Amino acid sequence: NRGDFSDVTQDDVSKQEDGLGLIKRTHAADETARILAHLVKMRIRCIAFCKTRGLAEWVYEKCVGILKSSTEKMASLVEIYRGGYTASIRRGIESRLFRNELFGVVGTSALELGVDIGGIDVTLHCGYPGSINSLLQQAGRAGRGSTASRESY
């Protein structure tokens, strides 16, 4: 069911108990990559926002690695979007997302403004972007179509 996201955090976020009864958590970037990979496998269109280029690359590489363990074709459904790309590369990514050829995009704040991408179901936020307005701008990318949106911070 495309509208049911309730199992994402239970199945995909790794938590382990140490000898002291404390819960060890993985880095937020690793959790974001796992959730993004899960959503892409379910063919749910999503954007994962990261504060820095380095963090975006980390999430992207980890997500692609997870998807490649399923099939090589799955990994081609995710792309990274950042300001350092030429305008033609960025427009190509936007076009692929708009044509439903991509189900996941990992982006920096370069994806916040000036990009008209409809039909996003979920936004993931790996860290606080620096202001409430920026967070709301990013979360507003989801739910512009006919389906309900989900945001995860």
Wavefront OBJ file of the C-alpha trace (Angstrom):
o trace
v 0.000 0.000 0.000
v 1.644 3.230 -1.177
v -0.003 5.308 1.538
v 1.140 3.223 4.506
v 4.518 4.279 5.887
v 3.996 2.885 9.385
v 6.499 0.032 9.022
v 9.421 2.132 7.770
v 10.982 3.077 11.082
v 10.336 -0.302 12.706
v 11.985 -2.355 9.953
v 14.666 -0.022 8.683
v 16.145 1.840 11.624
v 18.759 -0.293 13.283
v 18.778 -0.293 17.057
v 20.819 -2.611 19.212
v 21.060 -2.935 22.951
v 24.513 -2.849 24.481
v 25.524 -4.749 27.619
v 24.314 -1.907 29.846
v 20.751 -1.930 28.510
v 21.283 1.277 26.520
v 20.136 1.552 22.924
v 22.895 2.173 20.385
v 21.782 4.113 17.352
v 23.385 4.480 13.991
v 24.239 7.890 12.538
v 21.283 9.892 11.230
v 22.758 9.736 7.705
v 22.778 5.927 7.805
v 19.185 5.853 9.059
v 18.134 8.314 6.349
v 19.794 6.154 3.676
v 18.055 3.004 4.931
v 14.640 4.659 5.025
v 15.207 6.185 1.579
v 16.206 2.793 0.140
v 13.108 1.192 1.668
v 10.840 3.857 0.155
v 12.485 3.530 -3.273
v 11.994 -0.259 -3.157
v 8.301 0.413 -2.468
v 8.244 2.852 -5.446
v 7.374 5.788 -3.215
v 8.714 9.062 -4.588
v 10.820 10.861 -2.011
v 13.467 13.491 -1.415
v 16.069 13.259 1.347
v 17.369 16.691 2.328
v 20.847 17.003 3.837
v 22.473 20.154 5.181
v 25.840 19.697 3.480
v 27.177 18.307 0.229
v 29.306 15.779 2.120
v 26.316 14.506 4.087
v 24.249 14.261 0.886
v 26.981 12.210 -0.763
v 27.182 9.933 2.313
v 23.400 9.295 2.263
v 23.414 8.758 -1.499
v 26.328 6.282 -1.491
v 24.875 4.323 1.426
v 21.417 4.202 -0.208
v 22.830 3.068 -3.561
v 24.825 0.356 -1.783
v 21.672 -0.924 -0.091
v 19.727 -0.887 -3.363
v 22.532 -2.604 -5.311
v 22.276 -5.507 -2.881
v 18.738 -6.007 -4.247
v 19.347 -5.383 -7.952
v 21.533 -3.076 -10.001
v 18.417 -1.586 -11.622
v 17.085 -0.419 -8.236
v 20.192 1.716 -7.699
v 19.443 3.656 -10.896
v 16.197 4.917 -9.331
v 18.096 7.251 -6.962
v 20.124 10.349 -7.792
v 21.964 13.074 -5.908
v 21.154 16.745 -6.549
v 23.420 19.551 -5.407
v 24.391 23.070 -6.309
v 27.833 22.122 -7.675
v 26.319 20.495 -10.740
v 25.916 22.378 -14.002
v 22.456 23.626 -14.847
v 22.061 20.965 -17.552
v 22.840 18.116 -15.124
v 20.411 19.522 -12.541
v 17.682 19.941 -15.188
v 18.255 16.343 -16.328
v 17.714 15.070 -12.778
v 14.597 17.219 -12.400
v 13.279 15.885 -15.720
v 13.878 12.245 -14.732
v 12.076 12.829 -11.432
v 9.184 14.569 -13.165
v 8.852 11.651 -15.665
v 8.792 9.070 -12.819
v 12.179 7.635 -13.818
v 13.541 8.421 -10.344
v 11.941 7.517 -7.045
v 14.547 9.008 -4.733
v 16.645 12.140 -4.743
v 19.189 13.102 -2.125
v 19.622 16.846 -2.126
v 21.042 19.833 -0.364
v 19.264 23.152 0.003
v 19.820 23.585 -3.756
v 16.619 21.577 -4.155
v 14.565 23.846 -1.867
v 13.761 26.724 -4.174
v 13.212 27.257 -7.866
v 12.563 23.623 -8.730
v 9.025 22.615 -9.633
v 8.764 18.915 -8.871
v 5.297 17.523 -8.291
v 4.176 14.164 -7.016
v 6.626 13.757 -4.123
v 5.136 11.552 -1.399
v 7.762 11.817 1.353
v 10.477 14.200 2.447
v 13.251 13.035 4.750
v 15.371 15.518 6.662
v 18.826 14.472 7.766
v 19.514 17.131 10.355
v 18.101 20.573 10.970
v 18.499 22.838 7.922
v 19.135 25.982 9.987
v 15.720 27.638 10.184
v 12.073 26.727 10.605
v 11.299 28.408 7.270
v 13.851 26.244 5.481
v 12.470 23.092 7.124
v 8.922 24.011 6.099
v 10.081 24.856 2.562
v 11.686 21.412 2.272
v 8.716 19.574 3.804
v 6.401 21.461 1.438
v 7.923 19.549 -1.490
v 5.739 16.559 -0.562
v 1.997 16.263 -0.985
v 1.421 18.546 -3.952
v -0.309 15.738 -5.838
v -3.443 13.815 -4.957
v -1.865 11.657 -2.209
v -1.175 12.547 1.404
v 2.368 13.549 2.251
v 4.742 12.375 4.959
v 7.760 14.125 6.424
v 10.405 12.582 8.667
v 12.913 14.636 10.610
l 1 2 3 4 5 6 7 8 9 10 11 12 13 14 15 16 17 18 19 20 21 22 23 24 25 26 27 28 29 30 31 32 33 34 35 36 37 38 39 40 41 42 43 44 45 46 47 48 49 50 51 52 53 54 55 56 57 58 59 60 61 62 63 64 65 66 67 68 69 70 71 72 73 74 75 76 77 78 79 80 81 82 83 84 85 86 87 88 89 90 91 92 93 94 95 96 97 98 99 100 101 102 103 104 105 106 107 108 109 110 111 112 113 114 115 116 117 118 119 120 121 122 123 124 125 126 127 128 129 130 131 132 133 134 135 136 137 138 139 140 141 142 143 144 145 146 147 148 149 150 151 152 153
